[in-house]
Amino acid sequence: MSKAPPKQKKSFSKEALDYIFGSHEQSYQFLVNKVYILEGINQVFKTVVGEPLAKHCTVANIREGTLVLEISNGAWATRLRFETPDLLQLIRKQPGLESITDIEFYVKPPEKEAEGKTTPSITMSEHSAACLKQSASTIQDETLREMLINLAENGQIK
């Protein structure tokens, strides 16, 4: 099985973004400012929560008093849900974050982890292959029958 080429991250030039936003310069500036603000909050957040939590969380957004965190996996998200009251107290002590009233979590595995995963190889026993071939011989749909026979003989669908 051949590996898919690594995903290229898309980057946009300032000119492309200017074209996309067109005459909405205020919207564009708003987004740029929000990115800088969120990056600053993320740095403060990581300092406040410390290791190892900082490795598994990223500030994704702040909306209507809710801090939105991107978490690396479900186990950390579950742990954080239990620690929300304590986390809120820590966050609210930071200048500019006093108005945070809630924390929302969503799981997003790191990209490098997802890219390196491969589908495990599955081997079929001779008995299973024989059963599959026998079952295939009773199927009237020619395409399905050929696919099942091919699977029984080669362990893969072509």
C-alpha positions, 0 to 999 in steps of 0.5 A: 500500500502506497502512502499518500503524500504529506499534506501541505499547509495552505498559506495565503499571501497578504495580497490574496487575503486582501482580495478575499476580504476586498473592501472589508478592510475593517473585517480583515483588521478585526481578524488580524487583531483577534489572532494577536489577542488570542495568541497572547491569551494562549501564552498567558493560559499556558503559563498559568496552567503549567506543564503537562496541561499546557502541552495538551491545550490551546486557546482557540477562541473567546466568545461571549465570556466563554474561553474555547479550548482545543484539547489534544485528546478525549482523556485530557478533555474529560480531566479538564471538565472535572477541573473547570471550576479551579481552572476558571478561578486561575484564569479569572485572576489574570488581567483582562480575563476577569470576565470569563464565565465558562470554558468550552472544550473540543478535541482536535488531535495534533496534525503530526499525530494524525498524519503518521497513522497508518491502517493496520495490516489485517491478515486472513486465515486460510479457513476464513479465505475458504469460507469467503470464497465459498460464500462468494460462489453463491452470490449472483451479483458478478461484481460483488462475487469477483470482489469477494473472491479477490479479497479471499485470494489476495486479502484486498479489494481491487 
